[in-house]
């Protein structure tokens, strides 16, 4: 393991009253410093800004709408959070840098690569990137589901070996975590059905829950990156996970063959899709086969949306199910004119197609 992305949730970093748990933060920083000492590169995706700002201001929230609350609390809380990290890492002689991003920054390849280059330069110079969503200017429809989604994008973008998601429970259980008879599922492999195990409830301070974590973990593991869900409140959890490997946790086993960087970007770009193309059963069978196949006009039966060349589009099967995402090689007008015909260039080239 060379490059690790560590996501720390709000429920790990905050006490019950919403104030920052400085003791827990200090313990996590000590562990990250030890990981650095053995040669690992670490990117930290940290929640806690909104909860930190909420506890600092102690305002009556009913006077503000949800978006205004998030903007206000994060503006105050992010400064408090990054300053604390700066002081804790400075004690270890480690420099840190703040990276604030938004979902739309992942929408174009150029912005995506700009972010990747920024964090690559930081790592090359021994600086730990501390990443969070820029809640001060994000609005609801443009926000990440939560920092689990952001950490998955960062792990994928930075070609990480492992993504560690620290929550306040030990992993995914085969029953209710509150049931003493329930046990942690130690390994989750491709196509394993988790329908009966995942609860849709959300955490008290964060926006997501175990369902979000599982969906992100599956996608990232499908891209060849190991994902670990563990309890961030356990002593020395990072060292036990990454060095001793004796901690109780849930590990998502990655695919043995990683996908390209471009396909990783496309895999996480569904939210930016400008339209859909529907393919027939024969085209779907070819795409599901062993050979690399592009989507040709002959296999397309429908087009929706108004998209341009290089826009992200969804791939839909005959039953209306989304089966993939790709980068359009032509406009929606051109696809409509060519669909069903033998001639014509690929509508989505294999190199720019991600099948789910």
Secondary structure as UniProt FT lines:
FT   STRAND          3..8
FT   HELIX           10..13
FT   TURN            16..17
FT   HELIX           22..37
FT   TURN            38..39
FT   STRAND          41..46
FT   HELIX           49..57
FT   HELIX           61..63
FT   HELIX           66..90
FT   TURN            91..93
FT   STRAND          95..101
FT   HELIX           103..106
FT   HELIX           109..124
FT   TURN            125..126
FT   STRAND          127..133
FT   TURN            135..137
FT   HELIX           140..142
FT   HELIX           147..157
FT   TURN            158..159
FT   STRAND          162..167
FT   TURN            177..178
FT   TURN            180..181
FT   STRAND          187..188
FT   TURN            190..191
FT   TURN            195..197
FT   HELIX           210..222
FT   TURN            223..224
FT   STRAND          226..231
FT   TURN            232..233
FT   TURN            235..236
FT   HELIX           237..239
FT   HELIX           240..244
FT   STRAND          250..252
FT   HELIX           261..267
FT   HELIX           270..272
FT   STRAND          275..279
FT   HELIX           281..287
FT   HELIX           297..299
FT   STRAND          300..305
FT   TURN            309..310
FT   STRAND          312..316
FT   TURN            318..319
FT   STRAND          322..327
FT   HELIX           332..338
FT   TURN            339..340
FT   HELIX           350..352
FT   STRAND          353..355
//
